[in-house]
Amino acid sequence: MNTKRIGILGGGQLGKMMGIAAQPLDLDFWILDKSLDFPAAHSCTHFVEGDFTNYEDVMAFGRQVDIIGIEIEGVNDQALQDLENEGKNVIPSSASLKIIKDKGLQKQFYKKYNLPTASFKLYDGPDDISDAVATGSLVYPFVQKVRKGGYDGQGVSIIKSSESKLLRASSLVENLVDIKKEIAILAARNQSGQIHIYDPVEMVFNEEANLVDYLFCPAQLTLETQVKAKFLVSKLINEMDIVGLLAVEMFETNKGELLINEVAPRPHNSGHHTIEAAMTSQFEQQLRCLLNLPLGGTALRSPAIMINILGAYAYTGKPIYDGISEVMAMENVYVHLYGKKETRPFRKMGHITILCDSIESGLQKKEKIQKKLRVIA
Amino acid sequence: MNTKRIGILGGGQLGKMMGIAAQPLDLDFWILDKSLDFPAAHSCTHFVEGDFTNYEDVMAFGRQVDIIGIEIEGVNDQALQDLENEGKNVIPSSASLKIIKDKGLQKQFYKKYNLPTASFKLYDGPDDISDAVATGSLVYPFVQKVRKGGYDGQGVSIIKSSESKLLRASSLVENLVDIKKEIAILAARNQSGQIHIYDPVEMVFNEEANLVDYLFCPAQLTLETQVKAKFLVSKLINEMDIVGLLAVEMFETNKGELLINEVAPRPHNSGHHTIEAAMTSQFEQQLRCLLNLPLGGTALRSPAIMINILGAYAYTGKPIYDGISEVMAMENVYVHLYGKKETRPFRKMGHITILCDSIESGLQKKEKIQKKLRVIA
């Protein structure tokens, strides 16, 4: 339909699901990633083998397409900036991506724009943190987060005492927040400045893996909190001048405050339920943003629960989805497998969306599914 | 997920939409058709260039896969039968496909099993028909249908008088039916014999092109007629021993009778709305049938209208979807473009599904869309 060529850096599950959404719209959709074994390889019009962290690979790829998007933040910054200078449309912009990739800059941004977030300090590394503890300017317990490259539960550590091991990287340190719940809100903004916001989701974590175990939508929030949260997100996406999706993770504290935790400028795990549960899936929405098309509706069609299918703890190797056929026999259950060639403990291998009349009834189905389905090797 | 390799004969829009449905399930999904320019080329794991009417091409393709399906009836019969004899799983079976491909055998089948259909006679060709008219055993007006190869409004002619031109092929001739409405019901049956039936849709034709102009679901039928229609379809799919989808087109006469018009043993134009409007899309349902998985739910999530996007009358060439961006700005409107490289008058270039609170409100949106959107070249 559109003669513009879209190129996405990254061929994991997010690239794959964007690619699936691109097909009904007949889009020219290219992917750059290391190997044809990756999830998105057969969900695009062209798959280019290369490394999205490598300057030359990104430049060569970017010059072949009209619009450059991402499915992961850890791409080569310099190449994105140079492609912008060559007149390419890079979404999100290299400037906003630079802020988001560095949790320190992210936090400073929130502070600058009066966006609520947990109080924090920045440290160059574990030695500085130890010094601060020694001088009493920092007290246990606290949360240490590496500024760059943390992903899927990596790079975050709760430091309870001198016994806890500090992460060896430039970090931000936050006070422990008195968390009541963790929510996420997905917003979309196109180049014309149109903004659409999805309903908040509530996330429940797998403590062991520090990954989302399941989420449900709508989040159980008071109407006042919902309105406040959506307002915050619309302020944030505007101030950051983001084009495309922005997934905003927030804490609701026991005092009823909302604190922004972190953001991702791309489709996000917390939006997977939108494929079946919202009027427009986050993946189609991202394509609409990339092409500066009018945004699609974000209304929820049905309450939903999303479960990540994680690799079982003790298995590494070619995945076997034990119990999948029984899961597919359940009504209103939608299976998404990413096609990863190897399962590993807690690796995200797929997800399942349950459409339900109420979150309560959906949670019963979730329990059954989690008992039946195991990714072994 | 499933190590079985699916091979589909035909790479048009139905193959493409099956291929899109295969991706979230991580299926090994192969397509055979003439050219990589065809719609399904980038919606499969492997596209094999070849001719599905050619014995050698189908045999070579079929031997590479485990389960053979179709997206069009006009495939090489002998090859399907020989592949079955070699132990391949062919769905639908060559025996049922043989009946369905020949409208004469189809009608005889209905008669044999007491399934209601318009009365008919078979003729070897136009000369026999003329003779029958001459001897008075056949009287004007009547409908002539070629027994084999008719498709998308081709091969059907209403013969009003000796002025009307007879089709030059082995044909069946039916009395004109006093049609109140045309409906279609989609049913699915897996190898275990599980049957799921979708809600009836009502079809409105573009008289000029003799193609479905739009359809809506649920059809406006009395509860009694709905029940009767679904019962007929479940009897039919069982008697024909169909595995996979069976789309059944029926007439409701002004007297309230239901008459089976014709069937197709595959995903069908009358089921496109199921992608957004039903709990399970017809394309995922067909994959479940091919793999003998439990069938998915067929409940309607929302009333829906489906419009075919047809090539505008006066244009042939590289398609331009004039007005598409305005259409995408409408809420609850889902665009599907098939990616055909050339538009031609009345060619099916895509479809649009409108989700609506009521058919009445949806029809207003349909009118707007049909005014805005034109496929030109």
Chai-1 contact restraints between the chains, C-beta under 6 A:
chainA,res_idxA,chainB,res_idxB,connection_type,confidence,min_distance_angstrom,max_distance_angstrom,comment,restraint_id
A,M1,B,Y321,contact,1.0,0.0,6.0,A-B,restraint_1
A,M1,B,I324,contact,1.0,0.0,6.0,A-B,restraint_2
A,M1,B,L337,contact,1.0,0.0,6.0,A-B,restraint_3
A,I20,B,Q23,contact,1.0,0.0,6.0,A-B,restraint_4
A,Q23,B,I20,contact,1.0,0.0,6.0,A-B,restraint_5
A,Q23,B,S43,contact,1.0,0.0,6.0,A-B,restraint_6
A,P24,B,H336,contact,1.0,0.0,6.0,A-B,restraint_7
A,D26,B,L337,contact,1.0,0.0,6.0,A-B,restraint_8
A,D26,B,G339,contact,1.0,0.0,6.0,A-B,restraint_9
A,H42,B,T45,contact,1.0,0.0,6.0,A-B,restraint_10
A,S43,B,Q23,contact,1.0,0.0,6.0,A-B,restraint_11
A,T45,B,H42,contact,1.0,0.0,6.0,A-B,restraint_12
A,M279,B,N332,contact,1.0,0.0,6.0,A-B,restraint_13
A,L293,B,S325,contact,1.0,0.0,6.0,A-B,restraint_14
A,L293,B,M328,contact,1.0,0.0,6.0,A-B,restraint_15
A,P294,B,M328,contact,1.0,0.0,6.0,A-B,restraint_16
A,P294,B,A329,contact,1.0,0.0,6.0,A-B,restraint_17
A,G297,B,E331,contact,1.0,0.0,6.0,A-B,restraint_18
A,Y321,B,M1,contact,1.0,0.0,6.0,A-B,restraint_19
A,I324,B,M1,contact,1.0,0.0,6.0,A-B,restraint_20
A,S325,B,L293,contact,1.0,0.0,6.0,A-B,restraint_21
A,M328,B,L293,contact,1.0,0.0,6.0,A-B,restraint_22
A,M328,B,P294,contact,1.0,0.0,6.0,A-B,restraint_23
A,A329,B,P294,contact,1.0,0.0,6.0,A-B,restraint_24
A,E331,B,G297,contact,1.0,0.0,6.0,A-B,restraint_25
A,N332,B,M279,contact,1.0,0.0,6.0,A-B,restraint_26
A,H336,B,P24,contact,1.0,0.0,6.0,A-B,restraint_27
A,L337,B,M1,contact,1.0,0.0,6.0,A-B,restraint_28
A,L337,B,D26,contact,1.0,0.0,6.0,A-B,restraint_29
A,G339,B,D26,contact,1.0,0.0,6.0,A-B,restraint_30
